[in-house]
Amino acid sequence: MSRLLLKNVNKIYPGGRQAIKDFNLEIKDHEFLVLSGPDGCGKSTLLRMIAGLEEITSGSLYIDGVDMTNAEPRERNVAMIFRNSVLYPHMTVLENLSFALRMAKMSQAEIDKRVEETAAVLNLTAILDKLPEELTPLQAFQVLMGRALVRKPKILLLDSTIADLDEELQEEIRQRFLNIHEKMDMTVIYVTENQRTAMTVGRRMIVMNDGEICQDDTPMKLVTSPKNRYVAGVVGYPPMNFFAAIVYEENGTAGLSFKKGKVLLPEDKGRQLLESGYLKKEVLVGVRADALSVVTGKKKAGEGELTCKVQGMEERYSAQMLRFILEETTGLCLTDEVPAGGEGSTVILALDADKVQIFDRETECTIIY
């Protein structure tokens, strides 16, 4: 069993800065939880508190029903891999894997058994005699994982561990994460800002903001049903664009009026917006990059189209994106087409109204998914 319970946990540093605020969380046995949010939201601090590397100012932490609030790190049976974790350079793979077990004065027979089992799971058996300098980046990461897994922790904590690797290698490791988790009897908590990683490995995802839980759900539900603009902006890829628009009525349904274009909403969304009292009010419109497309051969926007200025092209998440400006706000459109006019030229973008999300301008809470 490897259940974790946090009850009313707070972290206040000397000087009064509160990094974690009345945090309540229950993680079930063998669950894979992703913590996401921007730098400074408290996710890494929370991980270190679970590991026992940061003191809990107030509140309680339980592992399998046992109060571990003030327990030493070694008493918690928790393993943690940091973003800057490295292998011991003068030790072979075998020595790296067995080091913590030897320090714990485990019997040689048990050390050999654990190393053999872990090496088999991670495909390290053939390289046990190699030094870190002889390993590929993927092999080095697998040995780091093995060094944690060989201890058979109840809970494995991963703090942005693959963030500095190239995207192709990250993709391969993401798939291996899931395979390893299925084979090992442990609970995993993974901190990441990379949304491709979060969406790939997470079965449950918590978005944090200012030391608190902003929303807790499956990754897909967080994308399709964010509770506010903050969550919509943090979760998912391609990233979400946000633009201001005025709500208007036409033929009994609602549309969104931008300074350089109009978009009529689907009937159900339009009716919901009108019934919520937003007619003639300014709202915030959330549009993901894949909900926009370049319209070729037109110089003037029609219904459902927006007139924008080209800023340039860039690559994100291994995809080509057109960077544009709509009413002084920068946005991204997923496209392989490079506008002929280049930077500063006009481009017409078609907007898929079925995919927009609409937020209250003042509260930034979601009106329509």
Buried (B, 14 or more C-beta within 10 A) or exposed (E): EBBBBBBEBBBBEEEEEBBBBBBEBEBEEBBBBBBBBEEEBBBBBBBBBBBBBBEBBEBBBBBBEEEBBEBEBEEBBBBBBBBEBEBEEEBBBBBBBBBBBEEEEBEEEEBBEBBEBBBEBBEBEEBBEBBBEEBEEBBBBBBBBBBBBBBBBBBBBBBBBBEEBEEEBBBEBBEBBBEBBEEBEBBBBBBBBBBBBBBBBBEBBBBBBBBBBBBBBBBEBBBBBBBBBBBBBBBBBBBBBBBBBBBBEEEEBBBBBBEBBBBBBBEEBBBBBBEBEBEEBBBBBBBBBBBBBBBEEBEEBEEBBBBBBBBEBEEBBEBBBBBBBBBEEEBBBBBEBEBEEEEEEBBBBBBBBEEBBBBBBEEBEBBBB
